Amino acid sequence: MNEMILPLSFGILIAAVLVGFNSSRKMMKILKERHKDIWEKLGKPSLFLNNSISNNLSMRKYLRRKEYEKTNDSEFIDVCNFNRIYTKLYFILFGAVLVIFLWQIL
């Protein structure tokens, strides 16, 4: 049973990454298509091509301050709220997988 914990944990982590990528892609697509002025102000962030530390920090700050609520775009607000919560849960999951990994090798 213990030998299955680590592979299962990594599988869950990979699935979580894919969910996060999809959610971030949707958020950035809506931002670019419906709120181009905000998208440009944030440095034209994208998932891969224009993914810099500066853009990432701008986007995280935008989400943390809940500035997206000013758009009155209910779908965009829902996606942003999901991303805020999901990021926190992902880091908790990542920490748990790291602990499991360290527990297995020690």
N, C-alpha and C positions, 0 to 999 in steps of 0.2 A: 504493500500500500504506500509506504513512504517513497518508493522509487517512482510512483506515479504523480506525486504532488508537484514536483518541479516542472515536468513537461505540461501538465494540466495548467499550471499557473502561467507558463509562457504562452500557451494557447489562448488563454483568457486575455492576457495582455495584448497579444497580436490582434485579437478581435476588437479589443477596446481601442487600439490605435486606428483600425479601419473605421470604426464608428466615429471617432474624433475627426479623422480626415474628411469624412463625408459631411459631417455637421459643419466643420470649418469651411469647406468648399461651398456649401449652400449659403452660409452666412456671407461670405465674401462675394458670391455671385449676386445675391440680393443687394448688397451694399453697392456694388459696381453698377448694377442695372437700374436701381430705383433711387439711389442716394449718391450720385456720382460726385457731388461736391464734397461730401464727407469722405468718400473713398479717396479722392485726390488729396484732401487735407491729411489723411492718415498715411500718405505716402504710396498710394495705389497698391495696397497689399494683395498678394496672391498666395496660393498654397505652395507653389514651388518656384516659379520664375522670378518673382520680386519678393522673395522671402528673406528679408534682412533682419538683423537684430533690432535695428531702429524701427522698422515697420512692425515687427512683432511686439516691441514694447509699446508703441503707439496704440496698437490694437488692444493689447491687454489693459492699458490705462483706460481706453474708451469703454471697454466692457466693465472694468472694475467700478468706474464712476457712473455706470448705467446711463451714459449719454445717449444711447440708442433709443431710450424711452421718449426723447424729444421728437422722434420721427413720426410718431403716431401710426406706424406701420405695424399692425398686429402680428403678422407673420414674421417680420424681421425681429420684433421684440421677443417673440417666443423662441426663435432660433438663438438669439443672443443670450437670453436667460438660460437656455439649455446649455450653451457653450460655457457660460460662467460656472454653472454647477458641475458640468461634466469635467471641466479642467481640474477642479478641486478633487472630485472623486477619482479621476485618473491618477493624480499624484499620490493619493492614498493607496490605490491599487498597486502602483509602481513600487511604493515603499514596502508594501506587504510582500510583493514578489521578491524584492531585494532581500528582505529579512528571511524569507523561505530559502532563497538561494544560499545565503550565508549560513543558515542553519544546516543545510544539507552538506556543505563542504567542510564545516568545522566539526 
